[in-house]
Amino acid sequence: MTNIIGVNLTKTYTAAMLTGSEAGTAFAVGDRYVDQSGKEYRFVQYDTGAGSVAAVAGNFAYYYAPSGASAGATGVVTSDLSDSAGVGAGVLLSAPADGEYCWIQTRGEATLTTALTAGADGNALTPVGATDGTLNVSALVTDHICAIAVDASAKIVFVTCP
């Protein structure tokens, strides 16, 4: 396993930054980072989707899959639920523009910006039935579970994304 240095979790990157002036410290889509507390992060590209849903730090992102197609390991995420396959990717740590790159949190405790669509402490959470950038209580065993509500009223969840 390679150690990653120079991680700034709240920074956004353009394609030019990844190949230009910051190429020596650049990250590749799919790179993972684990901090001292055990929280895990993944480097991804953001797409606003067909609904042009802007990224909001602290909102949930889903793997981009236009028309509900199977979400592949492309490393592209969106907060536009209609342009996803309902598979949670993680919590945005910054607000990248369309096509920019950023870090998302994929595991560990996180506080969301937007309240859950529904839920109580201990509920399994899924994008299914949620609104853009949020999560909802899982009702079916076929739902993709991507978080557990720790303190639903305070918007604190434990992220469990792949």
C-alpha positions as CSV (number, residue, x, y, z in Angstrom):
1,M,0.0,0.0,0.0
2,T,1.3,3.4,-0.9
3,N,1.2,6.3,1.6
4,I,-0.4,9.5,0.3
5,I,1.0,12.8,1.4
6,G,-0.2,16.3,0.9
7,V,-3.9,15.6,1.2
8,N,-6.1,18.7,1.6
9,L,-9.6,17.2,2.0
10,T,-11.4,20.4,1.4
11,K,-9.6,21.5,-1.8
12,T,-11.0,21.1,-5.3
13,Y,-8.9,20.4,-8.3
14,T,-9.3,21.2,-12.0
15,A,-7.9,18.8,-14.7
16,A,-5.2,21.4,-15.5
17,M,-4.1,21.3,-11.9
18,L,-3.7,17.5,-11.9
19,T,-1.5,17.6,-14.9
20,G,0.2,21.0,-14.5
21,S,1.5,22.9,-11.6
22,E,0.4,20.4,-9.0
23,A,1.3,17.2,-10.9
24,G,3.9,16.3,-8.3
25,T,1.3,16.3,-5.5
26,A,-1.7,15.3,-7.6
27,F,-3.9,12.4,-6.9
28,A,-5.6,9.9,-9.3
29,V,-9.3,9.2,-9.4
30,G,-9.9,6.3,-7.1
31,D,-7.0,7.0,-4.7
32,R,-7.9,6.3,-1.1
33,Y,-6.7,8.0,2.1
34,V,-7.2,7.0,5.7
35,D,-6.6,9.6,8.4
36,Q,-5.3,9.0,12.0
37,S,-8.9,8.6,13.3
38,G,-9.6,5.8,10.8
39,K,-11.9,7.8,8.5
40,E,-11.6,6.9,4.9
41,Y,-11.7,9.1,1.8
42,R,-11.7,8.7,-2.0
43,F,-10.5,11.0,-4.7
44,V,-13.3,11.5,-7.3
45,Q,-14.6,13.7,-10.1
46,Y,-17.9,15.6,-9.7
47,D,-20.6,15.8,-12.4
48,T,-23.6,18.0,-11.8
49,G,-25.8,15.6,-13.8
50,A,-28.7,16.4,-16.1
51,G,-30.4,18.4,-13.3
52,S,-27.3,20.6,-12.9
53,V,-27.2,19.8,-9.1
54,A,-24.4,21.9,-7.6
55,A,-22.1,20.2,-5.1
56,V,-22.5,21.2,-1.5
57,A,-19.9,20.4,1.1
58,G,-21.6,18.0,3.6
59,N,-24.2,16.7,1.2
60,F,-24.2,13.1,0.0
61,A,-22.9,12.1,-3.5
62,Y,-23.8,9.0,-5.4
63,Y,-22.0,7.2,-8.2
64,Y,-22.8,8.8,-11.5
65,A,-24.8,6.5,-13.8
66,P,-27.0,8.4,-16.3
67,S,-30.4,7.0,-16.9
68,G,-30.0,4.7,-13.9
69,A,-27.4,2.6,-15.7
70,S,-25.1,0.4,-13.7
71,A,-22.6,2.4,-11.7
72,G,-19.2,1.3,-12.7
73,A,-15.9,2.0,-11.0
74,T,-15.5,5.3,-13.0
75,G,-14.8,7.4,-10.0
76,V,-17.4,10.0,-11.1
77,V,-20.0,11.1,-8.5
78,T,-23.0,13.4,-8.5
79,S,-25.6,14.7,-6.1
80,D,-28.2,14.5,-8.8
81,L,-30.1,11.4,-7.6
82,S,-31.8,11.0,-11.0
83,D,-28.5,10.5,-12.7
84,S,-27.3,7.8,-10.3
85,A,-28.0,4.1,-9.9
86,G,-28.9,4.7,-6.2
87,V,-25.5,3.8,-5.0
88,G,-24.1,6.1,-2.3
89,A,-20.5,7.2,-2.9
90,G,-19.8,9.3,0.2
91,V,-20.0,12.8,1.7
92,L,-18.7,15.7,-0.2
93,L,-16.0,17.7,1.7
94,S,-15.9,20.6,-0.7
95,A,-18.1,22.1,-3.4
96,P,-16.4,21.3,-6.7
97,A,-17.8,22.7,-10.0
98,D,-18.9,20.4,-12.8
99,G,-15.9,18.3,-14.0
100,E,-13.7,19.2,-11.0
101,Y,-12.0,16.7,-8.7
102,C,-12.3,16.4,-4.9
103,W,-12.2,14.1,-1.9
104,I,-15.3,12.5,-0.5
105,Q,-15.6,10.7,2.9
106,T,-16.5,7.0,2.4
107,R,-16.2,5.6,5.9
108,G,-16.6,6.9,9.5
109,E,-18.7,9.4,11.4
110,A,-19.7,12.5,9.5
111,T,-22.1,15.4,10.0
112,L,-24.3,16.2,7.0
113,T,-25.3,19.7,5.9
114,T,-28.8,18.7,4.8
115,A,-31.2,16.8,7.1
116,L,-32.1,13.2,6.3
117,T,-35.3,12.8,4.3
118,A,-36.5,10.6,7.2
119,G,-35.1,8.5,9.9
120,A,-34.2,7.9,13.5
121,D,-31.1,7.0,15.4
122,G,-29.9,3.5,14.4
123,N,-31.7,3.4,11.0
124,A,-30.0,2.1,7.9
125,L,-29.8,4.8,5.3
126,T,-30.0,4.7,1.5
127,P,-30.3,7.0,-1.5
128,V,-33.5,5.2,-2.5
129,G,-36.5,7.5,-1.8
130,A,-34.3,10.4,-0.9
131,T,-33.9,13.8,-2.5
132,D,-30.8,15.2,-4.2
133,G,-27.8,15.2,-1.8
134,T,-29.6,13.4,1.1
135,L,-30.4,9.9,2.4
136,N,-33.6,8.2,3.4
137,V,-34.4,5.2,5.7
138,S,-34.0,1.9,4.0
139,A,-37.2,0.0,3.5
140,L,-36.1,-3.0,1.4
141,V,-33.3,-5.5,1.6
142,T,-32.4,-4.6,-2.0
143,D,-31.6,-1.0,-1.1
144,H,-28.0,0.0,-1.1
145,I,-27.1,0.9,2.5
146,C,-24.5,3.6,2.6
147,A,-24.8,5.0,6.1
148,I,-26.3,4.4,9.6
149,A,-28.0,7.3,11.5
150,V,-26.0,8.0,14.7
151,D,-28.0,11.1,15.7
152,A,-30.6,11.7,13.1
153,S,-31.8,15.1,14.5
154,A,-28.2,16.4,14.5
155,K,-27.5,15.0,11.0
156,I,-24.7,12.7,12.3
157,V,-24.3,9.5,10.4
158,F,-21.7,6.7,10.1
159,V,-20.8,6.4,6.5
160,T,-20.3,2.9,5.1
161,C,-19.7,3.4,1.3
162,P,-17.8,1.0,-0.9
